């Protein structure tokens, strides 16, 4: 083996190890940053290793691509606000998929269709996962950025259409493996993949986005791994497998947190038709509360739990939340944050927002950690969360969210819910918690209300 | 015929990934996603060859676009992961008198 090849393989091996160690460092927040910096060094090594490959004979396009990519990537890394993180992550799945798909197309184009069946299988997986991730992620990004309506877009016979698309694409794929020289079928399969990606994400609503974003993460990883198979590169296979496993695991966790199966998320179009067998008695009354009274209760509370939801992200009120919590702590109260796994629009969304607002991470509690503590809590402050605190998930078998694990907010001594109005949340499901006698409703924009609470607590 | 060594590598890597990632706390799930994104930018190793091998003009152009996309993920992905991880802090220990 020439020295050059040994060097290249050594960089790939080092990169693979550093990637795995980097991901492992994420199990401990205090080591995570250094671990990921090491993973970045691994990436640089792999790039350097690739650049000395003898196949590479000209560098102008490489330099141009690296420069342009850095120019676009830098602001996407440094200046995107934390509230925009879901769409930021979704669009990066698209970039990953574009790279994998185009490498696949280039490989196929250069081969002129003269390929072994094994190579064709790898290439087929590569462009199929790649192309459906491209349009799927684009749709997800547009929905998350609200450039497109976030509600599910459905039409009659949608599932039948989608299944037909899947079946036809699968058929084309099988045919291509048998006859790799059928160029039109190769490009036809990419076109079908693009259509499937779109039709897969269109019927999925905003509250289901955590599952979809995770699933697309997994697909982008599988496309990379297939690229590795196609060009015989182990570091690509390893990185792709890690990415695929991570996305898969996250989507399983997210589905579980909503008590729904994958297929139900993908084919269920949550939120479009919601009928609870038990409708709330009309005229049931709720208790509005003024900011002054709410502030008094918070100021004299011994134990407070804050439950943030997507509403907190929309109002960008995480900094005021932290200010309020500090005031309560200063007066001797104890404040914890309860984070539901699917609060927000992507896994871990709330944690990042609160960390950005300088909330120490040991104050943030997962659902299992904190659910036993609600009955000892004086006041729970719910900020723009709805379905994740809806007791119907425990009590009403007719509810679409029945069986979903929820935060047991209704077991606390008293609850203050911050909400814009009495409109039901995204999924359109009525929430009994709001009509509970111990619940008070504080209406208005979350940030404005919180700012008022802060100044009132200061005056107590 | 698919090389079986590669299949072994894939399956074992997926297994290691699964084991490691189950232990990542929900607290860091967003950084985990951006981290795996950055790592998946490793498709650069394929893109660079396509852009620089001078096989056909088509593959060079496709390679150029692929290099650009993958670089966006590498640069943007590692930067944003670092930015997020930097924010996670513990409760400051009270100064001992």
HADDOCK unambig.tbl for C-alpha pairs under 7 A between the chains (distance, minus, plus):
assign (segid A and resid 19 and name CA) (segid B and resid 39 and name CA) 6.98 0.50 0.50
assign (segid A and resid 24 and name CA) (segid B and resid 20 and name CA) 5.71 0.50 0.50
assign (segid A and resid 26 and name CA) (segid B and resid 24 and name CA) 5.86 0.50 0.50
assign (segid A and resid 26 and name CA) (segid B and resid 28 and name CA) 6.90 0.50 0.50
assign (segid A and resid 26 and name CA) (segid B and resid 32 and name CA) 6.97 0.50 0.50
assign (segid A and resid 27 and name CA) (segid B and resid 23 and name CA) 5.75 0.50 0.50
assign (segid A and resid 27 and name CA) (segid B and resid 24 and name CA) 4.21 0.50 0.50
assign (segid A and resid 27 and name CA) (segid B and resid 25 and name CA) 6.17 0.50 0.50
assign (segid A and resid 32 and name CA) (segid B and resid 85 and name CA) 6.79 0.50 0.50
assign (segid A and resid 33 and name CA) (segid B and resid 82 and name CA) 6.11 0.50 0.50
assign (segid A and resid 33 and name CA) (segid B and resid 85 and name CA) 5.62 0.50 0.50
assign (segid A and resid 33 and name CA) (segid B and resid 86 and name CA) 6.78 0.50 0.50
assign (segid A and resid 40 and name CA) (segid B and resid 78 and name CA) 6.60 0.50 0.50
assign (segid A and resid 43 and name CA) (segid B and resid 42 and name CA) 6.88 0.50 0.50
assign (segid A and resid 47 and name CA) (segid B and resid 45 and name CA) 6.41 0.50 0.50
assign (segid A and resid 50 and name CA) (segid B and resid 45 and name CA) 5.87 0.50 0.50
assign (segid A and resid 55 and name CA) (segid B and resid 49 and name CA) 6.80 0.50 0.50
assign (segid A and resid 55 and name CA) (segid B and resid 53 and name CA) 5.36 0.50 0.50
assign (segid A and resid 56 and name CA) (segid B and resid 49 and name CA) 5.88 0.50 0.50
assign (segid A and resid 56 and name CA) (segid B and resid 52 and name CA) 4.72 0.50 0.50
assign (segid A and resid 56 and name CA) (segid B and resid 53 and name CA) 4.49 0.50 0.50
assign (segid A and resid 57 and name CA) (segid B and resid 52 and name CA) 5.85 0.50 0.50
assign (segid A and resid 57 and name CA) (segid B and resid 53 and name CA) 5.57 0.50 0.50
assign (segid A and resid 57 and name CA) (segid B and resid 54 and name CA) 6.67 0.50 0.50
assign (segid A and resid 58 and name CA) (segid B and resid 52 and name CA) 5.02 0.50 0.50
assign (segid A and resid 58 and name CA) (segid B and resid 53 and name CA) 6.76 0.50 0.50
assign (segid A and resid 58 and name CA) (segid B and resid 54 and name CA) 6.77 0.50 0.50
assign (segid A and resid 59 and name CA) (segid B and resid 52 and name CA) 5.76 0.50 0.50
assign (segid A and resid 61 and name CA) (segid B and resid 51 and name CA) 6.01 0.50 0.50
assign (segid A and resid 61 and name CA) (segid B and resid 52 and name CA) 6.72 0.50 0.50
assign (segid A and resid 61 and name CA) (segid B and resid 64 and name CA) 5.71 0.50 0.50
assign (segid A and resid 62 and name CA) (segid B and resid 48 and name CA) 6.21 0.50 0.50
assign (segid A and resid 62 and name CA) (segid B and resid 51 and name CA) 5.86 0.50 0.50
assign (segid A and resid 62 and name CA) (segid B and resid 52 and name CA) 6.22 0.50 0.50
assign (segid A and resid 62 and name CA) (segid B and resid 64 and name CA) 6.38 0.50 0.50
assign (segid A and resid 62 and name CA) (segid B and resid 67 and name CA) 6.89 0.50 0.50
assign (segid A and resid 65 and name CA) (segid B and resid 64 and name CA) 5.34 0.50 0.50
assign (segid A and resid 65 and name CA) (segid B and resid 65 and name CA) 6.74 0.50 0.50
assign (segid A and resid 65 and name CA) (segid B and resid 67 and name CA) 5.20 0.50 0.50
assign (segid A and resid 65 and name CA) (segid B and resid 68 and name CA) 4.40 0.50 0.50
assign (segid A and resid 66 and name CA) (segid B and resid 67 and name CA) 6.33 0.50 0.50
assign (segid A and resid 66 and name CA) (segid B and resid 68 and name CA) 5.82 0.50 0.50
assign (segid A and resid 66 and name CA) (segid B and resid 71 and name CA) 5.92 0.50 0.50
assign (segid A and resid 68 and name CA) (segid B and resid 68 and name CA) 6.01 0.50 0.50
assign (segid A and resid 69 and name CA) (segid B and resid 68 and name CA) 4.27 0.50 0.50
assign (segid A and resid 69 and name CA) (segid B and resid 69 and name CA) 6.21 0.50 0.50
assign (segid A and resid 69 and name CA) (segid B and resid 71 and name CA) 4.74 0.50 0.50
assign (segid A and resid 69 and name CA) (segid B and resid 72 and name CA) 4.56 0.50 0.50
assign (segid A and resid 70 and name CA) (segid B and resid 71 and name CA) 6.17 0.50 0.50
assign (segid A and resid 70 and name CA) (segid B and resid 72 and name CA) 5.91 0.50 0.50
assign (segid A and resid 70 and name CA) (segid B and resid 75 and name CA) 6.02 0.50 0.50
assign (segid A and resid 72 and name CA) (segid B and resid 72 and name CA) 6.11 0.50 0.50
assign (segid A and resid 73 and name CA) (segid B and resid 72 and name CA) 4.09 0.50 0.50
assign (segid A and resid 73 and name CA) (segid B and resid 73 and name CA) 6.63 0.50 0.50
assign (segid A and resid 73 and name CA) (segid B and resid 75 and name CA) 5.31 0.50 0.50
assign (segid A and resid 73 and name CA) (segid B and resid 76 and name CA) 4.25 0.50 0.50
assign (segid A and resid 74 and name CA) (segid B and resid 75 and name CA) 6.14 0.50 0.50
assign (segid A and resid 74 and name CA) (segid B and resid 76 and name CA) 5.39 0.50 0.50
assign (segid A and resid 76 and name CA) (segid B and resid 76 and name CA) 5.39 0.50 0.50
assign (segid A and resid 77 and name CA) (segid B and resid 76 and name CA) 4.00 0.50 0.50
assign (segid A and resid 77 and name CA) (segid B and resid 77 and name CA) 6.29 0.50 0.50
assign (segid A and resid 77 and name CA) (segid B and resid 79 and name CA) 4.95 0.50 0.50
assign (segid A and resid 77 and name CA) (segid B and resid 80 and name CA) 4.39 0.50 0.50
assign (segid A and resid 78 and name CA) (segid B and resid 79 and name CA) 6.51 0.50 0.50
assign (segid A and resid 78 and name CA) (segid B and resid 80 and name CA) 6.24 0.50 0.50
assign (segid A and resid 89 and name CA) (segid B and resid 34 and name CA) 6.42 0.50 0.50
assign (segid A and resid 92 and name CA) (segid B and resid 37 and name CA) 6.94 0.50 0.50
assign (segid A and resid 92 and name CA) (segid B and resid 73 and name CA) 6.10 0.50 0.50
assign (segid A and resid 93 and name CA) (segid B and resid 37 and name CA) 6.92 0.50 0.50
assign (segid A and resid 95 and name CA) (segid B and resid 69 and name CA) 4.94 0.50 0.50
assign (segid A and resid 95 and name CA) (segid B and resid 70 and name CA) 6.46 0.50 0.50
assign (segid A and resid 95 and name CA) (segid B and resid 73 and name CA) 6.80 0.50 0.50
assign (segid A and resid 96 and name CA) (segid B and resid 40 and name CA) 6.79 0.50 0.50
assign (segid A and resid 96 and name CA) (segid B and resid 41 and name CA) 6.37 0.50 0.50
assign (segid A and resid 96 and name CA) (segid B and resid 69 and name CA) 6.55 0.50 0.50
assign (segid A and resid 96 and name CA) (segid B and resid 70 and name CA) 5.86 0.50 0.50
assign (segid A and resid 96 and name CA) (segid B and resid 73 and name CA) 6.79 0.50 0.50
assign (segid A and resid 98 and name CA) (segid B and resid 66 and name CA) 6.52 0.50 0.50
assign (segid A and resid 98 and name CA) (segid B and resid 69 and name CA) 6.72 0.50 0.50
assign (segid A and resid 99 and name CA) (segid B and resid 43 and name CA) 6.80 0.50 0.50
assign (segid A and resid 99 and name CA) (segid B and resid 47 and name CA) 6.86 0.50 0.50
assign (segid A and resid 99 and name CA) (segid B and resid 66 and name CA) 4.03 0.50 0.50
assign (segid A and resid 99 and name CA) (segid B and resid 67 and name CA) 6.86 0.50 0.50
assign (segid A and resid 99 and name CA) (segid B and resid 69 and name CA) 5.74 0.50 0.50
assign (segid A and resid 99 and name CA) (segid B and resid 70 and name CA) 5.80 0.50 0.50
assign (segid A and resid 100 and name CA) (segid B and resid 43 and name CA) 6.48 0.50 0.50
assign (segid A and resid 102 and name CA) (segid B and resid 62 and name CA) 5.67 0.50 0.50
assign (segid A and resid 102 and name CA) (segid B and resid 63 and name CA) 6.91 0.50 0.50
assign (segid A and resid 102 and name CA) (segid B and resid 66 and name CA) 6.06 0.50 0.50
assign (segid A and resid 103 and name CA) (segid B and resid 46 and name CA) 6.53 0.50 0.50
assign (segid A and resid 103 and name CA) (segid B and resid 47 and name CA) 5.87 0.50 0.50
assign (segid A and resid 103 and name CA) (segid B and resid 50 and name CA) 6.68 0.50 0.50
assign (segid A and resid 103 and name CA) (segid B and resid 62 and name CA) 6.99 0.50 0.50
assign (segid A and resid 103 and name CA) (segid B and resid 63 and name CA) 6.36 0.50 0.50
assign (segid A and resid 103 and name CA) (segid B and resid 66 and name CA) 6.71 0.50 0.50
assign (segid A and resid 106 and name CA) (segid B and resid 50 and name CA) 6.93 0.50 0.50
assign (segid A and resid 106 and name CA) (segid B and resid 59 and name CA) 4.63 0.50 0.50
assign (segid A and resid 106 and name CA) (segid B and resid 62 and name CA) 6.36 0.50 0.50
assign (segid A and resid 110 and name CA) (segid B and resid 56 and name CA) 6.94 0.50 0.50
assign (segid A and resid 117 and name CA) (segid B and resid 1 and name CA) 6.56 0.50 0.50
assign (segid A and resid 118 and name CA) (segid B and resid 1 and name CA) 4.63 0.50 0.50
assign (segid A and resid 118 and name CA) (segid B and resid 2 and name CA) 4.71 0.50 0.50
assign (segid A and resid 119 and name CA) (segid B and resid 2 and name CA) 6.99 0.50 0.50
assign (segid A and resid 221 and name CA) (segid B and resid 40 and name CA) 6.40 0.50 0.50
assign (segid A and resid 224 and name CA) (segid B and resid 40 and name CA) 6.80 0.50 0.50
assign (segid A and resid 224 and name CA) (segid B and resid 43 and name CA) 6.08 0.50 0.50
assign (segid A and resid 229 and name CA) (segid B and resid 6 and name CA) 6.78 0.50 0.50
assign (segid A and resid 234 and name CA) (segid B and resid 6 and name CA) 6.96 0.50 0.50
assign (segid A and resid 236 and name CA) (segid B and resid 42 and name CA) 6.24 0.50 0.50
assign (segid A and resid 236 and name CA) (segid B and resid 43 and name CA) 6.28 0.50 0.50
assign (segid A and resid 237 and name CA) (segid B and resid 10 and name CA) 5.74 0.50 0.50
assign (segid A and resid 238 and name CA) (segid B and resid 9 and name CA) 6.83 0.50 0.50
assign (segid A and resid 238 and name CA) (segid B and resid 10 and name CA) 6.04 0.50 0.50
assign (segid A and resid 238 and name CA) (segid B and resid 13 and name CA) 5.35 0.50 0.50
assign (segid A and resid 239 and name CA) (segid B and resid 39 and name CA) 6.36 0.50 0.50
assign (segid A and resid 239 and name CA) (segid B and resid 40 and name CA) 5.91 0.50 0.50
assign (segid A and resid 240 and name CA) (segid B and resid 40 and name CA) 6.10 0.50 0.50
assign (segid A and resid 241 and name CA) (segid B and resid 10 and name CA) 6.00 0.50 0.50
assign (segid A and resid 241 and name CA) (segid B and resid 13 and name CA) 5.81 0.50 0.50
assign (segid A and resid 241 and name CA) (segid B and resid 14 and name CA) 4.74 0.50 0.50
assign (segid A and resid 242 and name CA) (segid B and resid 13 and name CA) 6.37 0.50 0.50
assign (segid A and resid 242 and name CA) (segid B and resid 14 and name CA) 5.54 0.50 0.50
assign (segid A and resid 242 and name CA) (segid B and resid 17 and name CA) 4.75 0.50 0.50
assign (segid A and resid 243 and name CA) (segid B and resid 36 and name CA) 5.23 0.50 0.50
assign (segid A and resid 243 and name CA) (segid B and resid 40 and name CA) 6.56 0.50 0.50
assign (segid A and resid 245 and name CA) (segid B and resid 14 and name CA) 5.62 0.50 0.50
assign (segid A and resid 245 and name CA) (segid B and resid 17 and name CA) 5.88 0.50 0.50
assign (segid A and resid 245 and name CA) (segid B and resid 18 and name CA) 5.55 0.50 0.50
assign (segid A and resid 246 and name CA) (segid B and resid 17 and name CA) 6.74 0.50 0.50
assign (segid A and resid 246 and name CA) (segid B and resid 18 and name CA) 6.61 0.50 0.50
assign (segid A and resid 246 and name CA) (segid B and resid 21 and name CA) 6.18 0.50 0.50
assign (segid A and resid 347 and name CA) (segid B and resid 29 and name CA) 5.50 0.50 0.50
assign (segid A and resid 347 and name CA) (segid B and resid 30 and name CA) 5.72 0.50 0.50
assign (segid A and resid 348 and name CA) (segid B and resid 26 and name CA) 5.89 0.50 0.50
assign (segid A and resid 348 and name CA) (segid B and resid 27 and name CA) 5.78 0.50 0.50
assign (segid A and resid 348 and name CA) (segid B and resid 28 and name CA) 6.22 0.50 0.50
assign (segid A and resid 348 and name CA) (segid B and resid 29 and name CA) 4.75 0.50 0.50
assign (segid A and resid 348 and name CA) (segid B and resid 30 and name CA) 4.87 0.50 0.50
assign (segid A and resid 349 and name CA) (segid B and resid 30 and name CA) 6.15 0.50 0.50
assign (segid A and resid 351 and name CA) (segid B and resid 27 and name CA) 5.70 0.50 0.50
assign (segid A and resid 352 and name CA) (segid B and resid 84 and name CA) 6.82 0.50 0.50
assign (segid A and resid 355 and name CA) (segid B and resid 87 and name CA) 5.45 0.50 0.50
assign (segid A and resid 355 and name CA) (segid B and resid 88 and name CA) 5.29 0.50 0.50
assign (segid A and resid 356 and name CA) (segid B and resid 87 and name CA) 5.52 0.50 0.50
assign (segid A and resid 358 and name CA) (segid B and resid 87 and name CA) 6.99 0.50 0.50
assign (segid A and resid 360 and name CA) (segid B and resid 88 and name CA) 6.76 0.50 0.50
assign (segid A and resid 360 and name CA) (segid B and resid 89 and name CA) 5.04 0.50 0.50
assign (segid A and resid 360 and name CA) (segid B and resid 90 and name CA) 4.63 0.50 0.50
assign (segid A and resid 360 and name CA) (segid B and resid 91 and name CA) 5.03 0.50 0.50
assign (segid A and resid 361 and name CA) (segid B and resid 88 and name CA) 6.01 0.50 0.50
assign (segid A and resid 361 and name CA) (segid B and resid 89 and name CA) 5.85 0.50 0.50
assign (segid A and resid 361 and name CA) (segid B and resid 90 and name CA) 5.54 0.50 0.50
assign (segid A and resid 362 and name CA) (segid B and resid 90 and name CA) 5.85 0.50 0.50
assign (segid A and resid 362 and name CA) (segid B and resid 91 and name CA) 6.66 0.50 0.50
